């Protein structure tokens, strides 16, 4: 999870961009913070998906192979 200070700064820069505009330095900072946020978010989603097991109504494991592969790669690390 991204620290609250960084989330607050992302929101602050977004608000400023809509109202008065950003300086070149602030625009670069905003871009960097957004990339960092997306990296954390994607990692979180991937972690969640690798812990999913899908069972059909008949009780069979129908988890997609790609998720099973991710899960086995995670166990190796």
N, CA, C and O atoms as CSV, one atom per row, in Angstrom:
chain,resi,resn,atom,element,x,y,z
A,1,UNK,N,N,0.836,-1.181,0.000
A,1,UNK,CA,C,0.000,0.000,0.000
A,1,UNK,C,C,0.877,1.239,0.000
A,1,UNK,O,O,1.916,1.284,0.659
A,2,UNK,N,N,0.454,2.220,-0.731
A,2,UNK,CA,C,1.177,3.484,-0.805
A,2,UNK,C,C,0.921,4.270,0.474
A,2,UNK,O,O,-0.209,4.305,0.961
A,3,UNK,N,N,1.954,4.902,1.023
A,3,UNK,CA,C,1.760,5.691,2.243
A,3,UNK,C,C,0.720,6.809,2.037
A,3,UNK,O,O,0.571,7.337,0.935
A,4,UNK,N,N,0.021,7.149,3.096
A,4,UNK,CA,C,-1.028,8.171,3.012
A,4,UNK,C,C,-0.499,9.507,2.524
A,4,UNK,O,O,-1.210,10.238,1.835
A,5,UNK,N,N,0.749,9.841,2.874
A,5,UNK,CA,C,1.319,11.122,2.441
A,5,UNK,C,C,1.416,11.167,0.918
A,5,UNK,O,O,1.155,12.202,0.306
A,6,UNK,N,N,1.785,10.059,0.319
A,6,UNK,CA,C,1.924,10.023,-1.142
A,6,UNK,C,C,0.569,10.078,-1.826
A,6,UNK,O,O,0.414,10.750,-2.845
A,7,UNK,N,N,-0.418,9.373,-1.271
A,7,UNK,CA,C,-1.769,9.451,-1.827
A,7,UNK,C,C,-2.314,10.872,-1.726
A,7,UNK,O,O,-2.944,11.373,-2.657
A,8,UNK,N,N,-2.067,11.507,-0.600
A,8,UNK,CA,C,-2.515,12.885,-0.419
A,8,UNK,C,C,-1.834,13.802,-1.436
A,8,UNK,O,O,-2.469,14.705,-1.979
A,9,UNK,N,N,-0.552,13.574,-1.693
A,9,UNK,CA,C,0.175,14.398,-2.663
A,9,UNK,C,C,-0.360,14.172,-4.076
A,9,UNK,O,O,-0.475,15.123,-4.850
A,10,UNK,N,N,-0.685,12.937,-4.420
A,10,UNK,CA,C,-1.284,12.646,-5.732
A,10,UNK,C,C,-2.581,13.430,-5.885
A,10,UNK,O,O,-2.814,14.057,-6.919
A,11,UNK,N,N,-3.417,13.396,-4.867
A,11,UNK,CA,C,-4.696,14.110,-4.914
A,11,UNK,C,C,-4.494,15.617,-4.971
A,11,UNK,O,O,-5.211,16.323,-5.680
A,12,UNK,N,N,-3.526,16.097,-4.229
A,12,UNK,CA,C,-3.219,17.528,-4.217
A,12,UNK,C,C,-2.780,17.999,-5.612
A,12,UNK,O,O,-3.230,19.037,-6.096
A,13,UNK,N,N,-1.913,17.236,-6.237
A,13,UNK,CA,C,-1.435,17.593,-7.574
A,13,UNK,C,C,-2.560,17.499,-8.609
A,13,UNK,O,O,-2.637,18.324,-9.521
A,14,UNK,N,N,-3.421,16.508,-8.470
A,14,UNK,CA,C,-4.549,16.367,-9.396
A,14,UNK,C,C,-5.479,17.571,-9.290
A,14,UNK,O,O,-5.934,18.100,-10.305
A,15,UNK,N,N,-5.759,17.998,-8.072
A,15,UNK,CA,C,-6.625,19.158,-7.863
A,15,UNK,C,C,-5.982,20.414,-8.438
A,15,UNK,O,O,-6.650,21.219,-9.088
A,16,UNK,N,N,-4.700,20.576,-8.199
A,16,UNK,CA,C,-3.994,21.751,-8.700
A,16,UNK,C,C,-3.965,21.747,-10.228
A,16,UNK,O,O,-4.102,22.797,-10.854
A,17,UNK,N,N,-3.788,20.575,-10.825
A,17,UNK,CA,C,-3.765,20.467,-12.281
A,17,UNK,C,C,-5.085,20.925,-12.888
A,17,UNK,O,O,-5.104,21.515,-13.969
A,18,UNK,N,N,-6.183,20.654,-12.198
A,18,UNK,CA,C,-7.507,21.046,-12.692
A,18,UNK,C,C,-7.780,22.528,-12.497
A,18,UNK,O,O,-8.540,23.127,-13.258
A,19,UNK,N,N,-7.171,23.116,-11.490
A,19,UNK,CA,C,-7.480,24.513,-11.188
A,19,UNK,C,C,-6.466,25.479,-11.799
A,19,UNK,O,O,-6.806,26.224,-12.718
A,20,UNK,N,N,-5.242,25.478,-11.308
A,20,UNK,CA,C,-4.256,26.467,-11.748
A,20,UNK,C,C,-3.213,25.902,-12.695
A,20,UNK,O,O,-2.480,26.668,-13.321
A,21,UNK,N,N,-3.127,24.610,-12.814
A,21,UNK,CA,C,-2.112,23.995,-13.658
A,21,UNK,C,C,-0.871,23.654,-12.849
A,21,UNK,O,O,-0.677,24.145,-11.737
A,22,UNK,N,N,-0.039,22.807,-13.429
A,22,UNK,CA,C,1.163,22.346,-12.739
A,22,UNK,C,C,2.412,22.932,-13.391
A,22,UNK,O,O,2.438,23.201,-14.592
A,23,UNK,N,N,3.438,23.122,-12.578
A,23,UNK,CA,C,4.737,23.489,-13.114
A,23,UNK,C,C,5.345,22.241,-13.737
A,23,UNK,O,O,4.837,21.138,-13.538
A,24,UNK,N,N,6.407,22.406,-14.476
A,24,UNK,CA,C,7.072,21.261,-15.102
A,24,UNK,C,C,7.547,20.271,-14.035
A,24,UNK,O,O,7.412,19.059,-14.201
A,25,UNK,N,N,8.097,20.792,-12.952
A,25,UNK,CA,C,8.575,19.937,-11.857
A,25,UNK,C,C,7.407,19.168,-11.229
A,25,UNK,O,O,7.524,17.975,-10.952
A,26,UNK,N,N,6.289,19.852,-11.007
A,26,UNK,CA,C,5.122,19.191,-10.400
A,26,UNK,C,C,4.548,18.142,-11.342
A,26,UNK,O,O,4.103,17.086,-10.891
A,27,UNK,N,N,4.552,18.416,-12.636
A,27,UNK,CA,C,4.044,17.448,-13.608
A,27,UNK,C,C,4.898,16.175,-13.600
A,27,UNK,O,O,4.368,15.067,-13.681
A,28,UNK,N,N,6.214,16.339,-13.502
A,28,UNK,CA,C,7.103,15.173,-13.425
A,28,UNK,C,C,6.865,14.405,-12.133
A,28,UNK,O,O,6.849,13.174,-12.127
A,29,UNK,N,N,6.679,15.145,-11.028
A,29,UNK,CA,C,6.406,14.500,-9.745
A,29,UNK,C,C,5.100,13.728,-9.806
A,29,UNK,O,O,5.017,12.604,-9.310
A,30,UNK,N,N,4.074,14.325,-10.414
A,30,UNK,CA,C,2.783,13.674,-10.535
A,30,UNK,C,C,2.901,12.382,-11.349
A,30,UNK,O,O,2.332,11.352,-10.986
A,31,UNK,N,N,3.641,12.456,-12.445
A,31,UNK,CA,C,3.832,11.284,-13.293
A,31,UNK,C,C,4.540,10.167,-12.530
A,31,UNK,O,O,4.153,9.002,-12.620
A,32,UNK,N,N,5.577,10.531,-11.781
A,32,UNK,CA,C,6.323,9.548,-10.987
A,32,UNK,C,C,5.426,8.912,-9.928
A,32,UNK,O,O,5.442,7.695,-9.745
A,33,UNK,N,N,4.646,9.737,-9.231
A,33,UNK,CA,C,3.754,9.218,-8.189
A,33,UNK,C,C,2.682,8.315,-8.780
A,33,UNK,O,O,2.335,7.297,-8.181
A,34,UNK,N,N,2.156,8.670,-9.937
A,34,UNK,CA,C,1.142,7.835,-10.586
A,34,UNK,C,C,1.725,6.475,-10.984
A,34,UNK,O,O,1.082,5.442,-10.792
A,35,UNK,N,N,2.942,6.478,-11.536
A,35,UNK,CA,C,3.587,5.208,-11.891
A,35,UNK,C,C,3.780,4.337,-10.655
A,35,UNK,O,O,3.534,3.131,-10.685
A,36,UNK,N,N,4.221,4.961,-9.577
A,36,UNK,CA,C,4.433,4.234,-8.327
A,36,UNK,C,C,3.117,3.649,-7.814
A,36,UNK,O,O,3.069,2.497,-7.383
A,37,UNK,N,N,2.052,4.448,-7.865
A,37,UNK,CA,C,0.732,3.998,-7.422
A,37,UNK,C,C,0.273,2.806,-8.264
A,37,UNK,O,O,-0.193,1.802,-7.724
A,38,UNK,N,N,0.406,2.922,-9.587
A,38,UNK,CA,C,-0.030,1.831,-10.462
A,38,UNK,C,C,0.770,0.556,-10.227
A,38,UNK,O,O,0.220,-0.544,-10.282
A,39,UNK,N,N,2.052,0.698,-9.969
A,39,UNK,CA,C,2.895,-0.467,-9.687
A,39,UNK,C,C,2.402,-1.189,-8.428
A,39,UNK,O,O,2.288,-2.414,-8.413
A,40,UNK,N,N,2.115,-0.429,-7.387
A,40,UNK,CA,C,1.620,-1.010,-6.134
A,40,UNK,C,C,0.258,-1.649,-6.356
A,40,UNK,O,O,-0.006,-2.748,-5.868
A,41,UNK,N,N,-0.612,-0.955,-7.097
A,41,UNK,CA,C,-1.961,-1.459,-7.361
A,41,UNK,C,C,-1.909,-2.768,-8.146
A,41,UNK,O,O,-2.577,-3.739,-7.788
A,42,UNK,N,N,-1.115,-2.790,-9.213
A,42,UNK,CA,C,-1.005,-4.005,-10.038
A,42,UNK,C,C,-0.435,-5.171,-9.244
A,42,UNK,O,O,-0.875,-6.310,-9.398
A,43,UNK,N,N,0.528,-4.888,-8.412
A,43,UNK,CA,C,1.116,-5.927,-7.572
A,43,UNK,C,C,0.074,-6.507,-6.625
A,43,UNK,O,O,0.022,-7.718,-6.407
A,44,UNK,N,N,-0.747,-5.637,-6.071
A,44,UNK,CA,C,-1.798,-6.074,-5.160
A,44,UNK,C,C,-2.825,-6.956,-5.868
A,44,UNK,O,O,-3.242,-7.985,-5.337
A,45,UNK,N,N,-3.225,-6.543,-7.065
A,45,UNK,CA,C,-4.201,-7.328,-7.832
A,45,UNK,C,C,-3.605,-8.685,-8.208
A,45,UNK,O,O,-4.273,-9.713,-8.095
A,46,UNK,N,N,-2.363,-8.684,-8.650
A,46,UNK,CA,C,-1.708,-9.944,-9.013
A,46,UNK,C,C,-1.608,-10.874,-7.811
A,46,UNK,O,O,-1.835,-12.078,-7.930
A,47,UNK,N,N,-1.272,-10.320,-6.669
A,47,UNK,CA,C,-1.191,-11.118,-5.442
A,47,UNK,C,C,-2.558,-11.716,-5.101
A,47,UNK,O,O,-2.651,-12.880,-4.710
A,48,UNK,N,N,-3.603,-10.926,-5.249
A,48,UNK,CA,C,-4.957,-11.421,-4.976
A,48,UNK,C,C,-5.319,-12.546,-5.937
A,48,UNK,O,O,-5.845,-13.580,-5.523
A,49,UNK,N,N,-5.037,-12.342,-7.218
A,49,UNK,CA,C,-5.391,-13.360,-8.211
A,49,UNK,C,C,-4.634,-14.667,-8.016
A,49,UNK,O,O,-5.178,-15.743,-8.263
A,50,UNK,N,N,-3.398,-14.580,-7.580
A,50,UNK,CA,C,-2.639,-15.817,-7.397
A,50,UNK,C,C,-3.134,-16.621,-6.192
A,50,UNK,O,O,-2.744,-17.774,-6.010
A,51,UNK,N,N,-3.985,-16.016,-5.381
A,51,UNK,CA,C,-4.548,-16.724,-4.233
A,51,UNK,C,C,-5.983,-17.178,-4.471
A,51,UNK,O,O,-6.669,-17.604,-3.542
A,52,UNK,N,N,-6.434,-17.082,-5.731
A,52,UNK,CA,C,-7.812,-17.443,-6.072
A,52,UNK,C,C,-7.858,-18.885,-6.570
A,52,UNK,O,O,-6.986,-19.337,-7.312
A,53,UNK,N,N,-8.889,-19.583,-6.145
A,53,UNK,CA,C,-9.153,-20.925,-6.657
A,53,UNK,C,C,-10.626,-20.950,-7.039
A,53,UNK,O,O,-11.489,-20.635,-6.219
A,54,UNK,N,N,-10.912,-21.320,-8.272
A,54,UNK,CA,C,-12.284,-21.292,-8.778
A,54,UNK,C,C,-12.817,-22.721,-8.846
A,54,UNK,O,O,-12.226,-23.601,-9.471
A,55,UNK,N,N,-13.942,-22.914,-8.189
A,55,UNK,CA,C,-14.595,-24.224,-8.128
A,55,UNK,C,C,-15.958,-24.109,-8.801
A,55,UNK,O,O,-16.733,-23.212,-8.469
A,56,UNK,N,N,-16.262,-25.005,-9.743
A,56,UNK,CA,C,-17.570,-24.970,-10.405
A,56,UNK,C,C,-18.622,-25.643,-9.519
A,56,UNK,O,O,-18.277,-26.235,-8.496
A,57,UNK,N,N,-19.897,-25.560,-9.898
A,57,UNK,CA,C,-20.963,-26.151,-9.069
A,57,UNK,C,C,-20.814,-27.654,-8.824
A,57,UNK,O,O,-21.378,-28.185,-7.868
A,58,UNK,N,N,-20.060,-28.336,-9.681
A,58,UNK,CA,C,-19.862,-29.784,-9.510
A,58,UNK,C,C,-18.705,-30.077,-8.555
A,58,UNK,O,O,-18.452,-31.236,-8.226
A,59,UNK,N,N,-18.002,-29.033,-8.109
A,59,UNK,CA,C,-16.903,-29.230,-7.181
A,59,UNK,C,C,-15.547,-29.389,-7.844
A,59,UNK,O,O,-14.557,-29.691,-7.177
A,60,UNK,N,N,-15.498,-29.186,-9.162
A,60,UNK,CA,C,-14.234,-29.322,-9.885
A,60,UNK,C,C,-13.473,-28.000,-9.883
A,60,UNK,O,O,-14.066,-26.923,-9.949
A,61,UNK,N,N,-12.168,-28.104,-9.808
A,61,UNK,CA,C,-11.300,-26.934,-9.865
A,61,UNK,C,C,-11.219,-26.468,-11.317
A,61,UNK,O,O,-10.691,-27.188,-12.164
A,62,UNK,N,N,-11.732,-25.281,-11.614
A,62,UNK,CA,C,-11.711,-24.740,-12.976
A,62,UNK,C,C,-10.884,-23.453,-13.035
A,62,UNK,O,O,-11.117,-22.584,-13.875
A,63,UNK,N,N,-9.926,-23.354,-12.135
A,63,UNK,CA,C,-9.039,-22.200,-12.118
A,63,UNK,C,C,-8.287,-22.141,-13.437
A,63,UNK,O,O,-7.720,-23.148,-13.862
A,64,UNK,N,N,-8.267,-20.965,-14.110
A,64,UNK,CA,C,-7.539,-20.860,-15.384
A,64,UNK,C,C,-6.063,-21.240,-15.225
A,64,UNK,O,O,-5.445,-20.984,-14.192
A,65,UNK,N,N,-5.525,-21.851,-16.265
A,65,UNK,CA,C,-4.135,-22.307,-16.234
A,65,UNK,C,C,-3.165,-21.162,-15.953
A,65,UNK,O,O,-2.166,-21.350,-15.259
A,66,UNK,N,N,-3.452,-19.991,-16.483
A,66,UNK,CA,C,-2.554,-18.860,-16.281
A,66,UNK,C,C,-2.433,-18.523,-14.786
A,66,UNK,O,O,-1.341,-18.219,-14.306
A,67,UNK,N,N,-3.532,-18.575,-14.068
A,67,UNK,CA,C,-3.492,-18.310,-12.628
A,67,UNK,C,C,-2.728,-19.421,-11.912
A,67,UNK,O,O,-1.965,-19.152,-10.984
A,68,UNK,N,N,-2.928,-20.659,-12.337
A,68,UNK,CA,C,-2.184,-21.770,-11.736
A,68,UNK,C,C,-0.682,-21.598,-11.954
A,68,UNK,O,O,0.113,-21.878,-11.056
A,69,UNK,N,N,-0.293,-21.139,-13.143
A,69,UNK,CA,C,1.123,-20.900,-13.436
A,69,UNK,C,C,1.675,-19.795,-12.557
A,69,UNK,O,O,2.780,-19.909,-12.028
A,70,UNK,N,N,0.914,-18.732,-12.401
A,70,UNK,CA,C,1.353,-17.630,-11.524
A,70,UNK,C,C,1.535,-18.134,-10.100
A,70,UNK,O,O,2.490,-17.765,-9.417
A,71,UNK,N,N,0.622,-18.967,-9.666
A,71,UNK,CA,C,0.682,-19.509,-8.313
A,71,UNK,C,C,1.927,-20.368,-8.120
A,71,UNK,O,O,2.587,-20.287,-7.083
A,72,UNK,N,N,2.248,-21.188,-9.116
A,72,UNK,CA,C,3.432,-22.047,-8.991
A,72,UNK,C,C,4.713,-21.206,-9.059
A,72,UNK,O,O,5.687,-21.543,-8.387
A,73,UNK,N,N,4.743,-20.134,-9.840
A,73,UNK,CA,C,5.900,-19.240,-9.874
A,73,UNK,C,C,6.074,-18.552,-8.539
A,73,UNK,O,O,7.198,-18.369,-8.071
A,74,UNK,N,N,4.969,-18.170,-7.923
A,74,UNK,CA,C,5.018,-17.494,-6.620
A,74,UNK,C,C,5.624,-18.415,-5.555
A,74,UNK,O,O,6.381,-17.964,-4.696
A,75,UNK,N,N,5.286,-19.701,-5.619
A,75,UNK,CA,C,5.818,-20.671,-4.650
A,75,UNK,C,C,7.314,-20.846,-4.806
A,75,UNK,O,O,8.009,-21.141,-3.834
A,76,UNK,N,N,7.824,-20.664,-6.033
A,76,UNK,CA,C,9.256,-20.821,-6.286
A,76,UNK,C,C,10.056,-19.683,-5.691
A,76,UNK,O,O,11.228,-19.867,-5.361
A,77,UNK,N,N,9.458,-18.513,-5.543
A,77,UNK,CA,C,10.178,-17.329,-5.025
A,77,UNK,C,C,10.141,-17.253,-3.562
A,77,UNK,O,O,10.696,-16.322,-2.978
